[in-house]
Amino acid sequence: MQFESMLETAPKTNYDVLYPDWGAVQQPVQQNAPQKKTIANNYGSHASMGDSLEVFLRQHRIDYELLPGDHIMVKLSDHINFNTGSATPPNYNQWLDILGDYLAKRTDIDVVIEGHTDNTGSDYINDPLSEKRAKQIKARLEKNNVSSSSIYTRGFGEYVPACNNQSSQGKACNRRVELMLIVSN
């Protein structure tokens, strides 16, 4: 896949996830019929490519969210959090190494890594810091033999917070890296 196309395909904000004008129209769900979101029932003919990914994620208890659109896109719920001003990832995210081992065997899955910061400091500091955080996670996946050509990074600085920056807990929540997996069609 081309570098620009995967970064352009991946949603950039929560608004893009909620209102995907770039993706496929979702069919309404009947009120009385609870439906489990799976790759199989959301992507039909592309499901076989994502089935083993879904099985892997469930077996290793890695929470995820399926994103609407023309591609199978899986946003991981687990984040990698960082200390203030640091681009050094913590050592305790074992799920990341397990995921890396799996992705090393899958040439049909691209990874988009998004770095974020809290609002401490200026844009001059936060923008490059968010990019460094994403690149550190890329390096960790590469140590697990994930092809660097299938990993894309971008940094958002403080501009896409997941939590409110008014408390120390909110700031800690925002110092993160998020991963999105995109399965080739």
Secondary structure, DSSP 4 states (H G I P E B T S, - for coil): --HHHHHHHS--SHHHHHS-TTSPPPPPPPTTS-----HHHHHGGGHHHHHHHHHHHHHTT--EEEEPSSSEEEEES--EE--TT--PPPS--HHHHHHHHHHHT-TTEEEEEEE---SSS-HHHHHHHHHHHHHHHHHHHHHTT--GGGEEEEE-TTSS-SS-TTSHHHHHHHSEEEEEEEE--
